[in-house]
Amino acid sequence: MLFSARFSTAPLDKTVVATRIGGFLLALLTSCGLATLHFYNPDLRESAGGIVGQLVGNGLESMLGLLGATLLMLSLWLAAISLFTGLSWLDAMDWIGQRVF
């Protein structure tokens, strides 16, 4: 979906594709880890983040504690969203500020 609205007929750059895929995978891993640490559903056999979330979330929690693992995964998640979508957080803040005023 990210590349379907391209207006250029030039071939895709491999580094851009690799960066987008890496950003998606990092966002997926950190989302699963955060879900494991902060959401509980007794109806599920595993945690809310699944097996991947247990590996990432519980592994980081054992090394950094709950707060440290949460802060690390949140910062990695924000970076991953920027890599995956090309979103600039400064542009997002400017857009919100313009709409507020």
C-alpha positions as CSV (number, residue, x, y, z in Angstrom):
1,M,0.0,0.0,0.0
2,L,2.9,2.4,0.7
3,F,4.3,2.0,-2.8
4,S,1.0,1.7,-4.7
5,A,0.4,5.5,-4.9
6,R,3.8,6.2,-6.4
7,F,3.7,8.7,-9.3
8,S,7.3,8.0,-10.5
9,T,8.0,5.2,-13.0
10,A,11.6,4.9,-11.7
11,P,12.4,1.5,-10.2
12,L,12.2,1.2,-6.4
13,D,15.4,1.7,-4.5
14,K,16.4,-1.4,-2.6
15,T,17.6,0.5,0.5
16,V,14.2,2.2,0.8
17,V,12.4,-1.1,0.5
18,A,14.7,-2.7,3.1
19,T,14.2,0.3,5.5
20,R,10.4,0.0,5.2
21,I,10.5,-3.7,5.8
22,G,12.9,-3.3,8.7
23,G,10.6,-0.6,10.2
24,F,7.6,-2.8,9.9
25,L,9.3,-5.7,11.6
26,L,10.6,-3.5,14.4
27,A,7.1,-2.0,14.9
28,L,5.6,-5.5,15.0
29,L,8.1,-6.8,17.5
30,T,7.8,-3.8,19.8
31,S,4.0,-3.8,19.6
32,C,3.9,-7.5,20.6
33,G,6.3,-6.9,23.5
34,L,4.3,-3.9,24.7
35,A,1.0,-5.9,24.5
36,T,2.6,-8.7,26.5
37,L,3.7,-6.4,29.3
38,H,0.7,-4.2,29.6
39,F,-2.4,-6.1,28.5
40,Y,-3.9,-9.2,30.1
41,N,-6.6,-11.4,28.7
42,P,-7.5,-14.5,30.6
43,D,-9.3,-16.0,27.6
44,L,-6.0,-16.3,25.6
45,R,-3.7,-19.3,26.1
46,E,-0.6,-17.1,25.6
47,S,-0.2,-13.4,26.5
48,A,-1.8,-10.6,24.6
49,G,1.3,-10.2,22.5
50,G,1.6,-13.9,21.6
51,I,4.7,-16.0,21.7
52,V,6.7,-13.2,20.0
53,G,5.6,-10.8,22.6
54,Q,6.6,-13.1,25.4
55,L,10.1,-13.5,23.9
56,V,10.6,-9.8,23.4
57,G,8.6,-8.3,26.3
58,N,9.6,-10.8,29.1
59,G,13.2,-10.9,27.9
60,L,13.6,-7.1,28.1
61,E,11.6,-7.0,31.3
62,S,14.0,-9.4,32.9
63,M,17.0,-7.3,31.9
64,L,15.6,-3.7,32.3
65,G,12.6,-4.1,34.6
66,L,9.1,-3.1,33.6
67,L,9.7,0.6,33.3
68,G,12.9,0.3,31.4
69,A,11.5,-2.3,28.9
70,T,8.5,-0.1,28.3
71,L,10.5,3.1,27.7
72,L,12.9,1.2,25.4
73,M,10.1,-0.4,23.4
74,L,8.1,2.8,23.1
75,S,11.1,4.7,21.7
76,L,11.8,1.9,19.3
77,W,8.2,1.8,18.3
78,L,8.2,5.5,17.5
79,A,11.4,5.1,15.5
80,A,9.9,2.1,13.6
81,I,6.8,4.0,12.7
82,S,9.0,6.7,11.2
83,L,11.0,4.2,9.3
84,F,8.0,2.3,8.0
85,T,5.8,5.2,7.0
86,G,8.3,8.0,6.4
87,L,6.4,10.1,9.0
88,S,8.2,13.1,10.4
89,W,7.2,13.7,14.0
90,L,8.1,17.4,13.7
91,D,5.8,17.7,10.8
92,A,3.1,16.0,12.8
93,M,3.5,18.4,15.7
94,D,3.5,21.4,13.3
95,W,0.3,20.1,11.7
96,I,-1.4,19.6,15.1
97,G,-0.2,23.0,16.2
98,Q,-1.7,24.7,13.1
99,R,-5.0,22.9,13.7
100,V,-5.2,23.9,17.3
101,F,-4.5,27.6,16.5
